[in-house]
Amino acid sequence: MAANDDFYAVLGVSRNASADEIKKAYLRLARELHPDANPDDPTAEERFKQVNLAYETLRDPERRRQYDMFGATGRGGGTGGDPFGAANPFGAAGFGDLFDAFFGGGSSGGGSRSRSGPRKGEDAEAAVLLDFAEAVFGVQHELTVRLPQTCETCQGSGARPGTTPVSCRECGGSGEIRRVRQSFLGQMVTASPCNRCGGTGEEIPSPCADCKGEGRKREERSFVVDVPAGVDEGSTLRLPGRGAGGLRGGPAGDLYVHLRIRPHPTLTRNGVDLLAVTHVAVTQAALGTTMGFTSLDGEEELSIPAGTQSGREIRLRGKGVPVLQGRGRGDLIVTVIVDTPTDLPKEQEDLLRQLAEMRGEAVSAHESGLMSKLRGAFK
């Protein structure tokens, strides 16, 4: 890098950029300019080194202060030699940041990592069948599941009572296996969970007889699920820590409870509204009436106005479904169906004909008894 190069310009940040902004810019450029990602660009390696040199200077508060005062060739910032030591041209801490840029975390060869520890248990699923009213108003539902649970005999350690786990011979208790490979950057170290101990860092010389060293065994357990008011078909509840117990004392996974709802004989659901149908006679629709109607809240009084037409909707406010995890309720919407009478007795038919005549309405001619019987026989 030339003496007059601007480290801030190399990273594309302002001179008053924060440490976090500088690191983000470096990680982005490191991924873009890495020679492995630019095999056809002969200048990639040099540009990549420029970015690293700029970052190593600006990431350290004291070196950044000296650079701001004296520039790249000033006191403490010279470029005549390797400013970071021969062993690692990108600096110990900077190499860790570079590792993060490509692997999303982890450690370089100079750092240490704690073992991964006991693994979390698997997530599990279960289904619950609710009555329609239970889904609307909420309910406490007892659920029984059969899942791996922490072994009570060994308290999840996997070791026979009176014994303890020992450090893993394969990974030395770290829970991971490191592998070193050479690159133009020097040594790069990757780590993966130890296959022998499963990442716990421990072996079980004397396994528990009940769980065979796993620290858990499959058992049936029951508990109460709080189903909130307003849940709908297909809703899923997440119960943290109710899934499978973890290996060797690890935390339990989560349980996902899928809700299924029995249909209601007279009600259906549309969002937070409930829909229903009621039938009235022609005379009731024409003259109006008050009738009883059974909702989920109990018996309601349904007022049918005079002159009601078939298909009219009557809304009972606040008699629908509660808003899930909110306030208020939807409405109960009742659709009125006007039933036309059939097979009228002669007296009722005569009355209707008189009414039609008074209203000036044309109707079909009266059929004789014989014709009516013949028509009925062929229906």
ROPA-148314 format. One line per 3 residues: number of its first residue (from 1); for each residue y negated, z negated, x of C-alpha. Coordinates in steps of 0.02 Angstrom, whole numbers, plus 32768, in hexadecimal, padded with zeros to 4 digits. Example, Ala and Ser with C-alpha at 12.3 -4.5 7.8 and 13.67 -1.06 7.14 Angstrom:
2
1) 80E1:7E7A:8267 | 8035:7E9B:82AC
***
This chain:
379
1) 8000:8000:8000 | 7F56:802E:8044 | 7EDD:7FA3:806E
4) 7E61:7FD9:7FEB | 7EE1:7FE1:7F5D | 7EB4:7F75:7EC7
7) 7F47:7F05:7E97 | 7F01:7EF0:7DE8 | 7EF7:7FAD:7DD1
10) 7FA9:7FC1:7E11 | 7FE6:7F4D:7D87 | 7F6C:7F92:7D07
13) 7F1B:7EEB:7CDD | 7E69:7EA9:7CE4 | 7E2E:7E35:7D6F
16) 7E28:7DA2:7CF6 | 7ED8:7DC2:7CB2 | 7F42:7D28:7C91
19) 7FE3:7D03:7CF0 | 8046:7D32:7C55 | 7FED:7DDA:7C46
22) 800E:7DFE:7CFD | 80C7:7DD6:7CEB | 80DA:7E41:7C4F
25) 8086:7ED4:7CA5 | 80F8:7EBF:7D3D | 8197:7EB9:7CD6
28) 8165:7F56:7C77 | 813B:7FB7:7D15 | 81D6:7F78:7D71
31) 8244:7FC3:7CEA | 81E2:8066:7CE6 | 81D6:8080:7DA3
34) 827D:803F:7DE1 | 82CA:80C4:7E53 | 8370:80BA:7DF8
37) 8315:80F0:7D5B | 82BC:817E:7DB9 | 8341:81CD:7E28
40) 82E4:8273:7E31 | 823E:8225:7E67 | 8234:820F:7F25
43) 8197:81A4:7F13 | 81E6:8129:7E99 | 821B:80AB:7F1C
46) 816E:80A4:7F6D | 8117:8090:7EC5 | 8194:800B:7E95
49) 816E:7FAB:7F35 | 80B3:7FB8:7F12 | 80CB:7F69:7E68
52) 8132:7EDC:7EB3 | 80B3:7EBC:7F3E | 8026:7EB4:7EC0
55) 8087:7E3F:7E50 | 80BC:7DCB:7EDE | 8007:7DBB:7F11
58) 7FBE:7D9D:7E65 | 8048:7D30:7E1D | 8024:7CA2:7E97
61) 7F7E:7C4A:7E6F | 7F51:7C26:7F25 | 7F7B:7CD5:7F64
64) 7F1E:7D1F:7ED0 | 7E84:7CB5:7EFB | 7E88:7CF1:7FAE
67) 7EA0:7DA5:7F76 | 7E0C:7D99:7EFF | 7DA1:7D53:7F8F
70) 7DD9:7DBD:8023 | 7E3D:7E50:7FDF | 7EE9:7E8B:8015
73) 7EBF:7E89:80D0 | 7E63:7DE4:80CD | 7E9D:7D37:80FA
76) 7F4D:7D17:80BE | 7F60:7DC3:806F | 7F7E:7E3B:80FE
79) 7FED:7ED2:80E9 | 8015:7EF0:81A0 | 80C2:7EA3:818E
82) 8139:7E61:810D | 80D6:7DDA:80B2 | 8170:7D96:8057
85) 81EB:7D7C:80E4 | 8275:7DEC:8125 | 82FF:7DA6:80B8
88) 82B5:7DDD:8012 | 822A:7E5F:800D | 81FF:7E30:7F5A
91) 81F3:7D73:7F69 | 826A:7CF1:7F25 | 8213:7CCF:7E81
94) 81DF:7D85:7E6C | 8293:7DBB:7E7D | 82C0:7D4A:7DEB
97) 8239:7D9E:7D83 | 827E:7E47:7DB7 | 832C:7E10:7D82
100) 82E4:7DE0:7CD8 | 8296:7E8C:7CC7 | 833F:7EE3:7CCF
103) 83B8:7E61:7C8B | 834D:7E02:7C0E | 8361:7D59:7C65
106) 83D4:7D06:7CDF | 83BC:7CDB:7D95 | 83B3:7D2C:7E3F
109) 841C:7CF9:7ED2 | 83A4:7C6D:7F06 | 83A6:7C0D:7E62
112) 8427:7BA1:7E0D | 8462:7BA3:7D5B | 84B1:7B1C:7CF4
115) 8559:7B40:7CA7 | 855A:7B8B:7BFC | 85AF:7AF3:7BB2
118) 861F:7AE6:7B1A | 8613:7B7E:7AAB | 85CE:7B75:79FB
121) 864E:7B89:7971 | 865E:7C28:790C | 85F9:7C47:7870
124) 8660:7C49:77D0 | 8650:7C8E:771F | 8681:7C4D:7675
127) 8664:7C81:75C0 | 8633:7C17:752B | 8641:7C4A:7474
130) 85B7:7C01:7406 | 859B:7BFD:734C | 8503:7C5D:7311
133) 84A3:7BBF:72E5 | 84CD:7B70:738E | 847E:7C02:73E8
136) 83E3:7BF6:737B | 83C6:7B3B:7385 | 841C:7B13:742A
139) 84B2:7AA4:7446 | 850C:7A39:74C6 | 85B0:7A94:74E1
142) 8644:7A4B:753E | 868C:7AC4:75BE | 872F:7AB3:761E
145) 874A:7B17:76BE | 87D3:7B1C:7741 | 8789:7B33:77EE
148) 87A0:7AF6:78A1 | 8752:7A49:78AC | 8734:79D3:793E
151) 87D6:797C:796A | 87C8:78C3:7941 | 8853:7893:79B9
154) 87F6:78CD:7A56 | 8748:78CF:7A0A | 8738:7987:7A37
157) 8758:7975:7AF2 | 8802:79CC:7AEA | 884B:7948:7B60
160) 88D7:78D1:7B35 | 8890:7823:7B0E | 8881:77C0:7BAF
163) 8863:785C:7C18 | 87C9:78C4:7C3B | 87A5:797B:7C61
166) 878F:79AD:7D18 | 871F:7A2A:7D6C | 875B:7ADE:7D5D
169) 87B1:7B1E:7DFA | 8775:7BCF:7DDE | 86BA:7BB5:7DCA
172) 86AA:7B09:7E1A | 8664:7AC0:7D79 | 85D3:7B38:7D66
175) 8620:7B90:7CD1 | 85F7:7C3C:7D18 | 8634:7CB6:7D9A
178) 85B4:7D0A:7E09 | 85CA:7DB4:7E58 | 855E:7DF9:7EE4
181) 8538:7EB1:7EFD | 84CA:7F09:7F7A | 8437:7F79:7F4D
184) 839E:7FB9:7FA6 | 8349:7F1B:7F65 | 83C6:7EAF:7FC2
187) 844A:7E41:7F73 | 844F:7E3A:7EB6 | 84B4:7DB4:7E5E
190) 84FB:7DC3:7DAE | 854D:7D35:7D4F | 85CB:7D32:7CC1
193) 8629:7CA5:7C68 | 86C3:7C67:7CC2 | 8761:7CA9:7C6F
196) 87C9:7C15:7CA4 | 8760:7B8D:7C52 | 8706:7BF9:7BD1
199) 865C:7BC9:7C18 | 8673:7B0D:7C02 | 868A:7AEA:7CBC
202) 871F:7A7A:7C96 | 87DC:7A85:7C92 | 8853:7A18:7C2D
205) 88E5:79DB:7C9A | 892F:7974:7C09 | 8908:79CB:7B65
208) 88FA:7969:7AC2 | 899E:7975:7A62 | 8946:798D:79BB
211) 88D0:7A1C:79E7 | 892D:7A62:7A80 | 8892:7A4F:7AED
214) 881F:7AB3:7A7C | 87BD:7A1C:7A42 | 87CB:7A51:798D
217) 884E:7A73:7909 | 884E:7AC8:785F | 8831:7A50:77D0
220) 87FE:7A56:771A | 8759:7A03:76F1 | 86F0:79F5:7654
223) 8636:79DE:7643 | 85AD:79FA:75C3 | 8541:7A96:75C7
226) 8493:7A88:757D | 8478:7B2B:751E | 83BD:7B3F:74F9
229) 837F:7B74:744E | 8362:7C2E:7437 | 83E8:7C76:74AB
232) 842A:7D21:747B | 84CD:7D7F:748E | 84EE:7DA6:7545
235) 847D:7D1E:758A | 84B8:7CCB:762A | 8498:7C19:7661
238) 849B:7BEC:771A | 84DE:7B3F:7742 | 84BB:7B14:77F9
241) 8545:7AB8:7853 | 85C4:7ACE:77C6 | 8625:7B59:781B
244) 86B3:7B4C:7899 | 86A9:7ABE:7916 | 8683:7AF0:79C9
247) 8703:7AF4:7A54 | 8712:7A50:7AB5 | 8688:79F7:7A59
250) 8612:7A8B:7A49 | 859C:7A93:79B3 | 85DF:7AD5:790F
253) 85B1:7B81:78CE | 855E:7BA4:7828 | 85AD:7BC1:777E
256) 856E:7C4F:7710 | 8590:7C32:7658 | 858C:7CCF:75EC
259) 8565:7CAF:7535 | 85BC:7D06:74A5 | 8584:7CEA:73F1
262) 85E9:7CF4:7350 | 8599:7D63:72CB | 854C:7D0E:7232
265) 858D:7D42:7187 | 84E0:7D66:713E | 8462:7D62:71CC
268) 843F:7DD6:725E | 83C5:7DC3:72EC | 8334:7E30:7325
271) 82E1:7DDB:73B9 | 829F:7D36:7376 | 82A8:7D70:72C1
274) 833C:7D5A:724C | 8367:7DE3:71CF | 83BD:7DCE:7128
277) 83DA:7E2B:7084 | 83D5:7DE9:6FD2 | 83FD:7E42:6F2E
280) 839C:7E32:6E8B | 83B3:7E7D:6DDF | 833F:7F00:6D97
283) 82F5:7E83:6D1E | 82D6:7E05:6DAA | 8282:7E89:6E15
286) 8218:7EC4:6D83 | 81E4:7E1A:6D40 | 81ED:7DB3:6DE0
289) 8254:7D18:6E01 | 8272:7C86:6E75 | 831D:7C75:6EC2
292) 8377:7C0B:6F42 | 83A0:7C50:6FEE | 8406:7BFA:7076
295) 83B9:7C05:7124 | 83EF:7BB1:71C6 | 8378:7B23:719A
298) 83C5:7B07:70EE | 8399:7B3C:703E | 82F8:7BA0:702D
301) 8295:7BD6:6F92 | 827F:7C92:6F90 | 81F5:7CD5:6F20
304) 8212:7D85:6EDE | 816C:7DCB:6E9E | 8168:7E30:6DFC
307) 817A:7EE9:6E1C | 81DF:7ED5:6EBC | 8229:7F79:6EF9
310) 82CF:7F8B:6F51 | 82B6:7F7B:700D | 8224:7F03:7003
313) 8220:7E81:708E | 81F7:7DCC:706F | 81C9:7D69:710B
316) 81EC:7CAF:711D | 8181:7C7C:71B1 | 81C5:7C06:7234
319) 8278:7C12:71F4 | 82B6:7C83:727F | 82F1:7C66:7332
322) 8295:7BED:73A8 | 823F:7C42:743A | 82B1:7C29:74D1
325) 8262:7BA8:7545 | 81C0:7BBC:74E5 | 816A:7B81:7447
328) 8176:7BB7:7393 | 81F8:7C17:732F | 820A:7CC4:72E9
331) 8216:7CEE:7230 | 82A0:7D06:71B2 | 828C:7DB3:7163
334) 82EA:7DCD:70C0 | 82FD:7E7F:707F | 830A:7E8B:6FC1
337) 8387:7F04:6F75 | 8371:7F29:6EBB | 8419:7F42:6E67
340) 8422:7FC3:6DDB | 8497:7F88:6D50 | 8532:7FED:6D24
343) 85AC:7FEA:6C91 | 8529:7FA2:6C1C | 8562:7F5E:6B74
346) 851E:7FC3:6AE1 | 84A0:7F3E:6AB1 | 8453:7F3A:6B61
349) 8453:7FF8:6B6B | 83F8:8003:6AC4 | 8376:7F88:6B01
352) 8359:7FEF:6B9F | 8349:808E:6B37 | 82C7:8039:6ACB
355) 826A:8004:6B67 | 8271:80B4:6BAD | 8230:80FA:6B08
358) 81A0:807E:6B06 | 8173:80AE:6BB9 | 8183:8167:6B97
361) 820D:817D:6C15 | 8290:8205:6BFE | 8343:81CA:6C0D
364) 83EE:8219:6BF5 | 842F:822D:6B44 | 84A3:81AA:6AFE
367) 855A:81D7:6B15 | 85D6:81C0:6A87 | 865F:8141:6A9E
370) 86E3:81C9:6AB4 | 867F:8227:6B37 | 865C:8186:6B93
373) 8714:815A:6B98 | 8745:8208:6BD4 | 86C1:8203:6C5D
376) 86FF:815A:6C95 | 87B4:8195:6C9B | 878A:821D:6D19
379) 8723:81B1:6D8E
***
